[in-house]
């Protein structure tokens, strides 16, 4: 059953499922806590899944107007939510924008997570070869919004990902999506900070991952001591390996 927990100046909708060691889940863009809990449902028999909807998604509050966010702002929300849910010492998982949030938790909230899985991390500062492709994608997104409105922009970004209620929820939360999009480049991280991470980290990509995210995952795996790479896209198996 969902409950409300404090973020930083906003109330967030959260939910826990299962029992066992904690797995703290942070969803990506155009998603929510329900979608990520459903994706990790097979782990509910061996772990306690802890998730919340980031600001503007899934009934969670967002400031008005809400036009932009930052990774540190989202990480502070996450730290507050996980603390309220008693999830200190969890295995963290983040996908897309959520991977940046989990990475920031590793950097600025040591002890909150004992290990982490980052899937498709959009840390584009580590993917210089992808600059042209990212610019083209941003242009296409802007064109979709100009022609058919903000929901069409989210629909263009999603492409064939998601269907049914999860897709409709994502389209309805277009304000949060565009706030996330504006915040993609807001994680202030240095190579020295990455080399100081002292917990196990798995970087996951798969056949459907973008070139930029794959390049960033490779770079992160090379910088974080003891980090490992999984290229099969199986984030659930990666999390299970750290329990």
Backbone as CSV, one residue per row, in Angstrom:
resi,resn,N_x,N_y,N_z,CA_x,CA_y,CA_z,C_x,C_y,C_z
1,UNK,0.843,-1.192,0.000,0.000,0.000,0.000,0.879,1.243,0.000
2,UNK,0.501,2.222,-0.796,1.281,3.445,-0.882,1.136,4.288,0.377
3,UNK,2.157,5.074,0.661,2.132,6.020,1.765,2.835,7.291,1.311
4,UNK,2.716,8.333,2.106,3.381,9.590,1.783,4.547,9.793,2.735
5,UNK,5.698,10.176,2.167,6.902,10.400,2.960,7.479,11.762,2.571
6,UNK,8.296,12.346,3.455,8.844,13.663,3.135,10.016,13.598,2.167
7,UNK,9.996,14.519,1.195,11.179,14.807,0.416,11.762,16.101,0.946
8,UNK,12.357,16.895,0.087,12.876,18.193,0.500,11.887,19.262,0.037
9,UNK,10.979,19.625,0.932,9.967,20.625,0.607,8.776,20.093,-0.148
10,UNK,8.730,18.795,-0.390,7.599,18.177,-1.080,7.276,16.850,-0.396
11,UNK,6.034,16.406,-0.556,5.654,15.072,-0.101,5.707,14.118,-1.276
12,UNK,6.245,12.921,-1.035,6.442,11.930,-2.082,5.609,10.693,-1.786
13,UNK,5.086,10.079,-2.826,4.343,8.823,-2.687,5.347,7.678,-2.734
14,UNK,5.253,6.777,-1.766,6.221,5.683,-1.656,5.504,4.381,-1.344
15,UNK,6.232,3.272,-1.522,5.658,1.957,-1.254,6.782,0.958,-1.015
16,UNK,6.521,-0.010,-0.144,7.454,-1.121,0.068,6.730,-2.427,-0.210
17,UNK,7.487,-3.405,-0.703,6.923,-4.729,-0.964,7.941,-5.783,-0.580
18,UNK,7.478,-6.906,-0.044,8.345,-8.024,0.258,9.055,-7.881,1.588
19,UNK,9.972,-8.808,1.839,10.732,-8.826,3.091,12.126,-9.359,2.809
20,UNK,13.086,-8.889,3.601,14.466,-9.308,3.419,15.367,-8.098,3.366
21,UNK,16.574,-8.242,2.845,17.466,-7.088,2.720,16.857,-6.026,1.810
22,UNK,17.129,-4.779,2.141,16.495,-3.682,1.412,17.115,-3.457,0.037
23,UNK,16.248,-3.226,-0.936,16.640,-2.792,-2.269,15.935,-1.462,-2.516
24,UNK,16.715,-0.391,-2.621,16.180,0.959,-2.780,16.154,1.314,-4.266
25,UNK,14.970,1.540,-4.809,14.767,1.710,-6.248,14.481,3.166,-6.601
26,UNK,15.185,3.663,-7.616,14.945,5.032,-8.098,14.633,4.962,-9.594
27,UNK,13.425,5.340,-9.955,12.994,5.224,-11.351,13.587,6.335,-12.210
28,UNK,13.514,6.126,-13.516,14.035,7.090,-14.471,12.983,8.070,-14.948
29,UNK,13.247,8.678,-16.084,12.311,9.634,-16.672,11.084,8.904,-17.205
30,UNK,9.934,9.591,-17.146,8.677,9.033,-17.658,8.362,7.691,-17.009
31,UNK,8.435,7.641,-15.687,8.157,6.417,-14.947,7.613,6.803,-13.573
32,UNK,7.469,5.835,-12.686,7.039,6.113,-11.312,7.318,4.902,-10.441
33,UNK,6.953,4.990,-9.162,7.283,3.902,-8.236,6.528,2.623,-8.569
34,UNK,5.326,2.758,-9.110,4.553,1.561,-9.454,5.259,0.775,-10.558
35,UNK,5.722,1.480,-11.579,6.373,0.815,-12.714,7.653,0.111,-12.282
36,UNK,8.456,0.745,-11.451,9.727,0.128,-11.069,9.504,-1.023,-10.096
37,UNK,8.489,-0.914,-9.237,8.169,-2.041,-8.355,7.680,-3.240,-9.160
38,UNK,6.888,-2.996,-10.180,6.417,-4.099,-11.021,7.586,-4.765,-11.755
39,UNK,8.544,-3.957,-12.191,9.699,-4.522,-12.896,10.535,-5.410,-11.988
40,UNK,10.568,-5.094,-10.694,11.387,-5.858,-9.755,10.556,-6.811,-8.899
41,UNK,9.297,-7.025,-9.261,8.416,-7.901,-8.479,8.999,-9.278,-8.212
42,UNK,9.760,-9.894,-9.143,10.317,-11.219,-8.846,11.265,-11.247,-7.646
43,UNK,11.772,-10.091,-7.230,12.677,-10.055,-6.083,11.947,-9.918,-4.750
44,UNK,10.626,-9.696,-4.788,9.895,-9.425,-3.552,9.913,-10.607,-2.592
45,UNK,10.187,-11.813,-3.084,10.267,-12.975,-2.205,11.594,-13.115,-1.493
46,UNK,12.585,-12.304,-1.874,13.906,-12.423,-1.260,14.483,-11.087,-0.808
47,UNK,13.735,-10.011,-0.968,14.209,-8.697,-0.553,13.013,-7.807,-0.243
48,UNK,13.269,-6.738,0.499,12.238,-5.713,0.702,12.497,-4.608,-0.317
49,UNK,11.573,-4.450,-1.246,11.690,-3.439,-2.282,11.145,-2.120,-1.757
50,UNK,11.933,-1.074,-1.883,11.579,0.243,-1.364,11.641,1.227,-2.532
51,UNK,10.538,1.889,-2.829,10.508,2.796,-3.978,9.620,3.989,-3.678
52,UNK,9.888,5.076,-4.376,9.059,6.266,-4.275,8.950,6.885,-5.660
53,UNK,7.906,7.647,-5.866,7.771,8.405,-7.104,8.492,9.728,-6.937
54,UNK,9.428,10.007,-7.845,10.144,11.275,-7.759,9.189,12.446,-7.984
55,UNK,9.591,13.622,-7.539,8.701,14.788,-7.564,8.063,14.983,-8.946
56,UNK,6.743,15.154,-8.910,5.985,15.351,-10.133,5.456,14.093,-10.781
57,UNK,5.902,12.937,-10.322,5.459,11.656,-10.877,4.583,10.924,-9.849
58,UNK,3.655,10.109,-10.341,2.938,9.154,-9.503,2.225,9.722,-8.303
59,UNK,1.769,10.960,-8.381,1.068,11.574,-7.261,1.971,12.306,-6.292
60,UNK,3.286,12.255,-6.477,4.198,13.020,-5.628,4.094,14.504,-5.952
61,UNK,4.291,15.321,-4.941,4.204,16.761,-5.129,5.392,17.296,-5.928
62,UNK,5.213,18.470,-6.492,6.281,19.220,-7.137,5.985,20.696,-6.922
63,UNK,7.021,21.517,-6.856,6.775,22.956,-6.697,6.087,23.525,-7.928
64,UNK,5.469,24.676,-7.743,4.826,25.387,-8.861,5.471,26.754,-9.033
65,UNK,5.917,27.122,-10.218,5.978,26.250,-11.406,7.127,25.261,-11.282
66,UNK,7.009,24.128,-11.966,8.047,23.098,-11.938,8.573,22.917,-13.357
67,UNK,9.656,23.607,-13.641,10.186,23.611,-14.999,11.552,22.966,-15.112
68,UNK,12.245,22.804,-13.980,13.579,22.203,-14.019,13.921,21.640,-12.654
69,UNK,14.768,20.634,-12.659,15.270,20.063,-11.422,16.759,19.825,-11.597
70,UNK,17.393,19.315,-10.552,18.801,18.953,-10.628,18.975,17.569,-10.033
71,UNK,20.059,16.908,-10.394,20.339,15.604,-9.793,20.520,15.731,-8.283
72,UNK,21.282,16.709,-7.773,21.398,16.831,-6.317,20.058,17.044,-5.614
73,UNK,19.159,17.834,-6.210,17.836,18.014,-5.613,17.103,16.681,-5.517
74,UNK,17.153,15.906,-6.589,16.495,14.603,-6.600,17.151,13.643,-5.602
75,UNK,18.470,13.731,-5.464,19.168,12.855,-4.522,18.798,13.195,-3.081
76,UNK,18.604,14.473,-2.780,18.174,14.839,-1.431,16.769,14.323,-1.154
77,UNK,15.878,14.404,-2.145,14.553,13.781,-1.995,14.696,12.293,-1.693
78,UNK,15.553,11.625,-2.458,15.725,10.178,-2.301,16.264,9.845,-0.917
79,UNK,17.262,10.588,-0.468,17.843,10.323,0.851,16.796,10.481,1.945
80,UNK,15.965,11.529,1.831,14.921,11.753,2.827,13.876,10.648,2.788
81,UNK,13.465,10.251,1.579,12.444,9.210,1.444,12.945,7.873,1.973
82,UNK,14.162,7.497,1.603,14.686,6.210,2.055,14.910,6.198,3.567
83,UNK,15.315,7.324,4.125,15.463,7.393,5.575,14.117,7.205,6.261
84,UNK,13.075,7.851,5.723,11.738,7.715,6.312,11.229,6.287,6.225
85,UNK,11.673,5.554,5.210,11.240,4.174,5.004,12.185,3.159,5.649
86,UNK,13.202,3.657,6.356,14.118,2.776,7.077,15.017,1.959,6.183
87,UNK,15.413,2.524,5.051,16.157,1.733,4.054,17.658,2.005,4.055
88,UNK,18.222,2.430,5.148,19.662,2.665,5.205,20.412,1.334,5.085
89,UNK,21.521,1.342,4.335,22.293,0.115,4.128,21.717,-0.761,3.033
90,UNK,20.962,-0.171,2.111,20.293,-0.922,1.052,21.208,-1.119,-0.155
91,UNK,20.825,-2.056,-1.009,21.366,-2.118,-2.360,20.546,-1.134,-3.191
92,UNK,21.204,-0.181,-3.820,20.504,0.820,-4.595,20.432,0.452,-6.066
93,UNK,19.337,0.804,-6.691,19.207,0.630,-8.141,18.624,1.901,-8.722
94,UNK,19.222,2.366,-9.824,18.675,3.495,-10.539,18.773,3.273,-12.037
95,UNK,17.751,3.701,-12.752,17.719,3.558,-14.203,17.632,4.926,-14.851
96,UNK,18.454,5.179,-15.878,18.419,6.457,-16.565,18.716,7.589,-15.589
97,UNK,17.833,8.588,-15.555,18.016,9.693,-14.617,18.162,9.160,-13.191
98,UNK,17.430,8.108,-12.875,17.543,7.505,-11.550,18.928,6.969,-11.257
99,UNK,19.661,6.544,-12.300,21.043,6.093,-12.104,21.925,7.247,-11.656
100,UNK,21.677,8.446,-12.193,22.427,9.616,-11.748,22.113,9.933,-10.291
101,UNK,20.851,9.781,-9.904,20.449,10.025,-8.517,21.161,9.050,-7.581
102,UNK,21.178,7.772,-7.937,21.845,6.783,-7.091,23.343,7.053,-7.033
103,UNK,23.937,7.435,-8.150,25.358,7.771,-8.153,25.630,8.941,-7.213
104,UNK,24.774,9.955,-7.221,24.955,11.091,-6.316,24.798,10.663,-4.858
105,UNK,23.895,9.728,-4.584,23.779,9.207,-3.220,25.081,8.534,-2.780
106,UNK,25.716,7.796,-3.680,26.999,7.170,-3.354,28.053,8.217,-3.029
107,UNK,28.014,9.332,-3.753,29.032,10.365,-3.574,28.803,11.197,-2.320
108,UNK,27.552,11.550,-2.034,27.291,12.536,-0.979,26.574,11.986,0.241
109,UNK,26.139,10.745,0.190,25.474,10.136,1.346,26.094,8.771,1.638
110,UNK,27.384,8.740,1.965,28.038,7.455,2.243,27.356,6.738,3.407
111,UNK,27.193,5.444,3.262,26.527,4.649,4.292,25.071,4.393,3.996
112,UNK,24.456,5.225,3.157,23.050,5.003,2.824,22.883,3.732,1.993
113,UNK,23.806,3.527,1.048,23.755,2.350,0.178,25.023,1.518,0.378
114,UNK,24.871,0.203,0.432,26.044,-0.666,0.577,26.529,-1.212,-0.760
115,UNK,25.747,-1.006,-1.799,26.101,-1.427,-3.151,25.105,-0.763,-4.089
116,UNK,25.417,-0.781,-5.384,24.508,-0.115,-6.319,24.587,-0.740,-7.696
117,UNK,23.458,-0.683,-8.389,23.370,-1.062,-9.796,22.871,0.152,-10.554
118,UNK,23.619,0.559,-11.566,23.260,1.716,-12.387,22.985,1.227,-13.800
119,UNK,21.764,1.415,-14.255,21.421,0.987,-15.611,21.278,2.207,-16.525
120,UNK,21.941,2.141,-17.675,21.867,3.189,-18.696,22.097,4.581,-18.107
121,UNK,23.234,4.800,-17.436,23.465,6.113,-16.807,23.716,7.199,-17.849
122,UNK,22.897,8.249,-17.897,23.081,9.310,-18.894,24.083,10.369,-18.431
123,UNK,25.269,9.924,-18.055,26.315,10.851,-17.627,27.089,11.277,-18.872
124,UNK,26.497,12.214,-19.593,26.977,12.529,-20.929,28.333,13.232,-20.936
125,UNK,28.758,13.760,-19.798,30.097,14.339,-19.722,31.172,13.287,-19.985
126,UNK,30.830,12.023,-19.765,31.773,10.928,-20.004,31.547,10.282,-21.368
127,UNK,30.690,10.877,-22.181,30.385,10.308,-23.498,30.536,11.373,-24.581
128,UNK,31.727,11.922,-24.741,31.904,13.024,-25.703,31.619,12.632,-27.147
129,UNK,31.783,11.358,-27.481,31.542,10.932,-28.867,30.067,10.980,-29.243
130,UNK,29.196,11.131,-28.245,27.753,11.083,-28.508,27.135,12.466,-28.673
131,UNK,27.960,13.516,-28.693,27.428,14.881,-28.689,26.472,15.142,-29.852
132,UNK,26.857,14.749,-31.052,26.018,15.026,-32.233,24.687,14.284,-32.153
133,UNK,24.744,13.017,-31.762,23.505,12.234,-31.664,22.569,12.817,-30.613
134,UNK,23.120,13.287,-29.484,22.297,13.871,-28.435,21.652,15.163,-28.919
135,UNK,22.394,15.969,-29.677,21.837,17.214,-30.215,20.704,16.911,-31.183
136,UNK,20.871,15.896,-32.020,19.819,15.513,-32.962,18.567,15.054,-32.215
137,UNK,18.772,14.254,-31.155,17.635,13.753,-30.383,16.887,14.893,-29.711
138,UNK,17.614,15.880,-29.198,16.973,17.032,-28.567,16.167,17.825,-29.594
139,UNK,16.682,17.943,-30.798,15.955,18.644,-31.848,14.664,17.944,-32.226
140,UNK,14.716,16.631,-32.305,13.513,15.858,-32.620,12.460,15.989,-31.526
141,UNK,12.927,15.981,-30.274,12.004,16.134,-29.154,11.333,17.505,-29.204
142,UNK,12.120,18.538,-29.447,11.571,19.887,-29.526,10.564,20.005,-30.673
143,UNK,10.864,19.363,-31.795,9.943,19.414,-32.925,8.616,18.745,-32.589
144,UNK,8.676,17.619,-31.890,7.447,16.921,-31.510,6.594,17.777,-30.593
145,UNK,7.229,18.473,-29.660,6.490,19.349,-28.747,5.876,20.518,-29.512
146,UNK,6.645,21.111,-30.412,6.156,22.262,-31.175,4.963,21.897,-32.039
147,UNK,4.993,20.688,-32.597,3.946,20.282,-33.521,2.682,19.796,-32.827
148,UNK,2.882,19.050,-31.696,1.711,18.367,-31.123,1.570,18.522,-29.618
149,UNK,2.426,19.299,-28.968,2.272,19.547,-27.549,3.170,18.694,-26.679
150,UNK,3.195,18.982,-25.364,4.149,18.326,-24.456,3.955,16.823,-24.309
151,UNK,2.717,16.355,-24.325,2.513,14.909,-24.236,3.157,14.191,-25.423
152,UNK,3.095,14.826,-26.591,3.704,14.230,-27.782,5.215,14.153,-27.639
153,UNK,5.799,15.114,-26.910,7.230,15.059,-26.673,7.612,13.835,-25.859
154,UNK,6.841,13.555,-24.811,7.107,12.364,-23.997,6.893,11.108,-24.833
155,UNK,5.838,11.109,-25.639,5.545,9.955,-26.487,6.679,9.694,-27.469
156,UNK,7.240,10.767,-28.034,8.369,10.617,-28.959,9.568,10.020,-28.232
157,UNK,9.841,10.497,-27.029,10.989,10.007,-26.266,10.808,8.539,-25.869
158,UNK,9.588,8.184,-25.508,9.312,6.804,-25.108,9.421,5.838,-26.288
159,UNK,9.046,6.297,-27.483,9.002,5.430,-28.663,8.132,4.215,-28.337
160,UNK,8.673,3.013,-28.450,7.884,1.802,-28.206,7.979,1.322,-26.764
161,UNK,8.698,2.061,-25.919,8.804,1.634,-24.521,7.484,1.862,-23.797
162,UNK,7.158,0.975,-22.922,5.959,1.042,-22.090,4.685,0.890,-22.908
163,UNK,3.670,0.381,-22.248,2.341,0.341,-22.827,1.328,0.328,-21.699
164,UNK,0.070,0.426,-22.036,-0.993,0.354,-21.059,-0.964,1.483,-20.047
165,UNK,-1.377,1.205,-18.796,-1.474,2.253,-17.776,-0.154,2.956,-17.491
166,UNK,0.973,2.230,-17.527,2.263,2.852,-17.247,2.577,3.937,-18.271
167,UNK,2.235,3.669,-19.524,2.482,4.668,-20.570,1.586,5.887,-20.371
168,UNK,0.332,5.667,-20.055,-0.581,6.788,-19.835,-0.136,7.631,-18.651
169,UNK,0.341,6.989,-17.580,0.826,7.746,-16.425,2.036,8.594,-16.820
170,UNK,2.908,8.023,-17.645,4.094,8.757,-18.087,3.702,9.980,-18.914
171,UNK,2.739,9.825,-19.809,2.305,10.950,-20.633,1.655,12.037,-19.780
172,UNK,0.900,11.632,-18.777,0.236,12.603,-17.908,1.243,13.401,-17.079
173,UNK,2.406,12.812,-16.802,3.426,13.461,-15.972,4.453,14.202,-16.828
174,UNK,3.993,14.802,-17.922,4.943,15.438,-18.847,5.716,16.585,-18.189
175,UNK,5.124,17.256,-17.218,5.836,18.339,-16.543,7.085,17.840,-15.842
176,UNK,6.966,16.702,-15.145,8.113,16.126,-14.460,9.153,15.630,-15.458
177,UNK,8.680,15.074,-16.577,9.598,14.603,-17.609,10.479,15.743,-18.114
178,UNK,9.878,16.882,-18.444,10.660,17.987,-18.990,11.543,18.641,-17.918
179,UNK,11.099,18.607,-16.660,11.978,19.076,-15.580,13.213,18.177,-15.479
180,UNK,13.005,16.870,-15.591,14.132,15.934,-15.610,15.056,16.214,-16.794
181,UNK,14.454,16.394,-17.950,15.242,16.601,-19.168,16.152,17.819,-19.007
182,UNK,15.624,18.864,-18.375,16.423,20.065,-18.136,17.539,19.823,-17.132
183,UNK,17.405,18.769,-16.324,18.388,18.514,-15.275,19.395,17.422,-15.580
184,UNK,19.397,16.908,-16.797,20.272,15.781,-17.127,21.757,16.088,-16.931
185,UNK,22.141,17.331,-17.154,23.570,17.674,-17.107,23.964,18.360,-15.808
186,UNK,23.244,18.058,-14.711,23.444,18.816,-13.474,24.146,18.037,-12.369
187,UNK,24.776,16.899,-12.693,25.502,16.163,-11.663,26.949,16.639,-11.651
188,UNK,27.360,17.366,-10.594,28.730,17.869,-10.525,29.669,16.788,-9.981
189,UNK,30.256,16.000,-10.852,31.084,14.883,-10.408,32.448,14.963,-11.078
190,UNK,33.477,14.606,-10.335,34.827,14.577,-10.868,35.329,13.138,-10.916
191,UNK,36.344,12.920,-11.695,36.948,11.590,-11.761,37.511,11.180,-10.417
192,UNK,38.050,12.130,-9.671,38.586,11.819,-8.343,37.478,11.327,-7.414
193,UNK,36.296,11.939,-7.489,35.176,11.489,-6.662,34.752,10.079,-7.042
194,UNK,34.708,9.801,-8.339,34.324,8.464,-8.784,35.327,7.420,-8.307
195,UNK,36.608,7.759,-8.331,37.639,6.807,-7.891,37.595,6.565,-6.383
196,UNK,36.878,7.437,-5.659,36.793,7.283,-4.205,35.601,6.434,-3.767
197,UNK,34.734,6.029,-4.688,33.593,5.184,-4.319,34.110,3.831,-3.849
198,UNK,33.648,3.420,-2.675,34.228,2.231,-2.043,33.231,1.103,-1.834
199,UNK,32.125,1.112,-2.569,31.148,0.024,-2.462,31.032,-0.654,-3.829
200,UNK,30.548,-1.901,-3.864,30.384,-2.577,-5.160,29.367,-1.860,-6.049
201,UNK,29.720,-1.709,-7.315,28.842,-1.062,-8.283,28.825,-1.901,-9.556
202,UNK,27.627,-2.128,-10.082,27.477,-2.823,-11.359,26.858,-1.849,-12.348
203,UNK,27.482,-1.708,-13.511,26.974,-0.857,-14.580,26.304,-1.750,-15.611
204,UNK,25.000,-1.526,-15.852,24.215,-2.400,-16.722,23.774,-1.652,-17.975
205,UNK,24.020,-2.250,-19.112,23.433,-1.813,-20.378,22.942,-3.062,-21.103
206,UNK,22.218,-2.853,-22.184,21.704,-3.995,-22.939,21.587,-3.662,-24.407
207,UNK,21.035,-4.569,-25.172,20.908,-4.347,-26.622,20.127,-3.089,-26.977
208,UNK,19.203,-2.677,-26.124,18.413,-1.492,-26.422,18.978,-0.200,-25.872
209,UNK,20.138,-0.257,-25.239,20.731,0.942,-24.649,21.266,1.873,-25.734
210,UNK,21.227,3.169,-25.464,21.775,4.131,-26.392,23.294,4.124,-26.386
211,UNK,23.877,4.613,-27.475,25.334,4.652,-27.567,25.942,5.529,-26.486
212,UNK,25.303,6.649,-26.171,25.838,7.556,-25.158,25.819,6.912,-23.779
213,UNK,24.718,6.249,-23.451,24.620,5.605,-22.148,25.608,4.445,-22.030
214,UNK,25.802,3.714,-23.110,26.773,2.620,-23.098,28.187,3.165,-22.914
215,UNK,28.503,4.246,-23.615,29.824,4.861,-23.471,30.035,5.364,-22.047
216,UNK,29.001,5.978,-21.461,29.107,6.466,-20.087,29.279,5.318,-19.107
217,UNK,28.545,4.223,-19.313,28.673,3.059,-18.430,30.079,2.477,-18.496
218,UNK,30.644,2.391,-19.690,32.010,1.893,-19.840,32.998,2.792,-19.087
219,UNK,32.814,4.110,-19.221,33.720,5.044,-18.560,33.599,4.954,-17.044
220,UNK,32.368,4.850,-16.546,32.169,4.728,-15.103,32.793,3.442,-14.567
221,UNK,32.621,2.353,-15.301,33.190,1.074,-14.867,34.710,1.143,-14.794
222,UNK,35.313,1.940,-15.664,36.768,2.084,-15.656,37.251,2.988,-14.524
223,UNK,36.397,3.885,-14.060,36.807,4.853,-13.043,36.499,4.405,-11.618
224,UNK,35.387,3.708,-11.407,34.988,3.302,-10.057,35.744,2.039,-9.673
225,UNK,36.502,2.056,-8.593,37.294,0.879,-8.215,36.415,-0.355,-8.010
226,UNK,36.788,-1.437,-8.629,36.073,-2.695,-8.433,34.726,-2.777,-9.107
227,UNK,34.370,-1.773,-9.894,33.070,-1.822,-10.575,33.079,-2.905,-11.644
228,UNK,31.900,-3.432,-11.938,31.781,-4.464,-12.963,30.745,-4.042,-13.991
229,UNK,30.824,-4.661,-15.171,29.923,-4.356,-16.279,29.053,-5.551,-16.602
230,UNK,27.778,-5.291,-16.862,26.866,-6.302,-17.391,26.253,-5.719,-18.654
231,UNK,26.355,-6.437,-19.745,25.877,-5.917,-21.034,24.664,-6.677,-21.558
232,UNK,24.066,-7.497,-20.707,22.902,-8.281,-21.129,21.582,-7.585,-20.820
233,UNK,21.648,-6.418,-20.159,20.442,-5.677,-19.836,19.661,-6.208,-18.659
234,UNK,20.178,-7.236,-17.969,19.436,-7.886,-16.886,19.736,-7.208,-15.550
235,UNK,19.036,-6.116,-15.277,19.259,-5.373,-14.038,18.827,-6.176,-12.823
236,UNK,17.772,-6.978,-12.969,17.292,-7.772,-11.844,18.375,-8.754,-11.384
237,UNK,19.026,-9.407,-12.334,20.108,-10.346,-11.980,21.265,-9.616,-11.326
238,UNK,21.564,-8.388,-11.797,22.652,-7.621,-11.215,22.348,-7.258,-9.767
239,UNK,21.117,-6.857,-9.488,20.728,-6.544,-8.112,20.791,-7.802,-7.251
240,UNK,20.265,-8.890,-7.777,20.256,-10.151,-7.017,21.682,-10.566,-6.642
241,UNK,22.652,-10.296,-7.508,24.028,-10.700,-7.234,24.640,-9.950,-6.065
242,UNK,24.027,-8.824,-5.676,24.570,-8.005,-4.593,23.824,-8.201,-3.274
243,UNK,22.782,-8.979,-3.252,22.012,-9.189,-2.023,22.798,-10.034,-1.015
